[in-house]
Amino acid sequence: MIKEFREFIARGNVMDMAVGIIIGAAFTAIVNSMVKDLINPIIAVFTNGIDFTNMFVVLGSGKYDSLAAAREAGAAVFAYGAFVNAVINFLIVAFVVFVLVKAVNRVKQAHEVRAEAEATPQAPAGPTEKEVLIEIRDALLKR
């Protein structure tokens, strides 16, 4: 069983997946910062200062100034603003992944075209201009 596990871990796909997960985790921090620090303020400008991160409804009794205060008090909250942020995060990640996949496919396609061109045998080149002129000269001298 240990031998099989080693073989499983040593496969390229598992290592690629591990690298992808690690990069994805690091990328999440960048996306979260982009949404929180760049996109939400722009959305707030267009929505007259509405901040999605602090939008919530208390399910039950109590009135709280912020989502953090409601959660700290243990109140049941419907945090729809956090959901909006999660949707924005998803859309950004999906768009970036789309762009990356598109770029990788373009590079792959260019590589395949280049490999195909290299594999295609070249037609033999005809004589150069100089060789044709020498041949004409030699033919005229033989007359």
C-alpha positions as CSV (number, residue, x, y, z in Angstrom):
1,M,0.0,0.0,0.0
2,I,2.9,2.4,0.8
3,K,4.5,1.6,-2.5
4,E,1.2,2.4,-4.4
5,F,0.9,5.6,-2.5
6,R,4.5,6.6,-3.5
7,E,3.7,5.8,-7.1
8,F,0.5,7.9,-6.9
9,I,2.3,10.9,-5.4
10,A,5.2,10.6,-7.9
11,R,2.9,11.0,-10.9
12,G,3.1,14.2,-12.7
13,N,-0.6,15.0,-12.5
14,V,-0.6,14.9,-8.7
15,M,2.4,17.2,-8.5
16,D,0.8,19.6,-11.0
17,M,-2.4,19.6,-9.0
18,A,-0.4,20.3,-5.8
19,V,1.3,23.3,-7.4
20,G,-2.0,24.5,-8.8
21,I,-3.6,24.4,-5.3
22,I,-0.7,26.3,-3.7
23,I,-0.7,29.0,-6.5
24,G,-4.5,29.1,-6.2
25,A,-4.4,29.8,-2.5
26,A,-1.9,32.6,-3.0
27,F,-4.0,34.0,-5.9
28,T,-7.0,34.1,-3.6
29,A,-5.4,36.6,-1.4
30,I,-4.7,38.8,-4.4
31,V,-8.2,38.5,-5.7
32,N,-9.7,39.3,-2.2
33,S,-7.6,42.4,-2.0
34,M,-8.5,43.4,-5.5
35,V,-12.2,43.1,-4.7
36,K,-12.0,44.8,-1.3
37,D,-9.5,47.5,-2.1
38,L,-10.1,48.3,-5.8
39,I,-13.5,47.1,-7.1
40,N,-15.8,47.7,-4.0
41,P,-14.8,51.4,-3.8
42,I,-15.5,51.8,-7.5
43,I,-18.9,50.1,-7.0
44,A,-19.5,52.3,-4.0
45,V,-19.0,55.4,-6.2
46,F,-21.7,54.3,-8.6
47,T,-24.1,53.2,-5.8
48,N,-23.7,56.4,-3.7
49,G,-21.4,54.9,-1.1
50,I,-23.0,51.5,-0.5
51,D,-20.5,49.1,1.0
52,F,-21.5,45.5,0.3
53,T,-19.2,44.0,2.9
54,N,-21.4,45.4,5.7
55,M,-24.8,44.6,4.2
56,F,-26.7,42.1,6.4
57,V,-30.1,41.4,7.9
58,V,-30.4,40.2,11.5
59,L,-32.6,37.1,11.7
60,G,-34.2,37.6,15.1
61,S,-34.1,40.5,17.5
62,G,-31.4,43.0,18.0
63,K,-29.9,45.9,16.2
64,Y,-26.2,46.0,15.3
65,D,-24.1,48.7,13.7
66,S,-21.9,46.3,11.7
67,L,-21.8,42.7,10.5
68,A,-18.8,42.1,12.7
69,A,-20.6,43.3,15.8
70,A,-23.6,41.1,15.0
71,R,-21.4,38.1,14.5
72,E,-19.5,38.8,17.6
73,A,-22.7,39.0,19.6
74,G,-23.7,35.6,18.2
75,A,-26.7,36.9,16.3
76,A,-28.0,34.9,13.4
77,V,-27.4,37.1,10.3
78,F,-28.2,36.9,6.7
79,A,-25.0,38.4,5.3
80,Y,-26.0,39.1,1.7
81,G,-23.2,41.6,1.2
82,A,-20.6,38.9,1.9
83,F,-22.4,36.8,-0.8
84,V,-22.1,39.7,-3.3
85,N,-18.4,39.9,-2.6
86,A,-18.1,36.1,-3.1
87,V,-19.8,36.4,-6.4
88,I,-17.5,39.3,-7.5
89,N,-14.5,37.2,-6.4
90,F,-15.8,34.2,-8.4
91,L,-16.3,36.3,-11.5
92,I,-12.8,37.8,-11.3
93,V,-11.2,34.4,-10.7
94,A,-13.3,32.9,-13.6
95,F,-12.2,35.8,-15.9
96,V,-8.5,35.5,-15.0
97,V,-8.6,31.7,-15.5
98,F,-10.3,32.2,-18.8
99,V,-7.6,34.7,-19.9
100,L,-4.8,32.3,-18.7
101,V,-6.3,29.3,-20.5
102,K,-6.8,31.3,-23.6
103,A,-3.1,32.4,-23.5
104,V,-1.9,28.9,-22.8
105,N,-4.0,27.6,-25.7
106,R,-2.5,30.3,-28.0
107,V,1.0,29.4,-27.0
108,K,0.2,25.7,-27.5
109,Q,-1.3,26.3,-30.9
110,A,1.7,28.4,-32.0
111,H,4.1,25.6,-30.8
112,E,2.1,23.0,-32.7
113,V,2.1,25.1,-35.9
114,R,5.9,25.6,-35.5
115,A,6.4,21.9,-34.9
116,E,4.3,21.1,-37.9
117,A,6.2,23.5,-40.1
118,E,9.5,21.9,-39.0
119,A,8.2,18.4,-39.7
120,T,7.0,19.3,-43.2
121,P,9.8,18.6,-45.6
122,Q,10.9,21.6,-47.6
123,A,10.7,21.5,-51.3
124,P,14.2,21.5,-52.9
125,A,15.2,25.1,-53.7
126,G,15.7,25.9,-57.3
127,P,18.9,27.3,-58.7
128,T,20.0,30.8,-57.5
129,E,20.0,33.7,-59.9
130,K,23.8,33.5,-60.1
131,E,23.7,29.8,-61.0
132,V,21.1,30.5,-63.8
133,L,23.3,33.3,-65.2
134,I,26.4,31.1,-65.2
135,E,24.4,28.4,-67.0
136,I,23.2,30.9,-69.6
137,R,26.8,32.2,-70.1
138,D,28.2,28.7,-70.4
139,A,25.5,27.8,-73.0
140,L,26.3,30.9,-75.0
141,L,30.0,30.2,-74.9
142,K,29.4,26.7,-76.3
143,R,27.9,28.0,-79.5
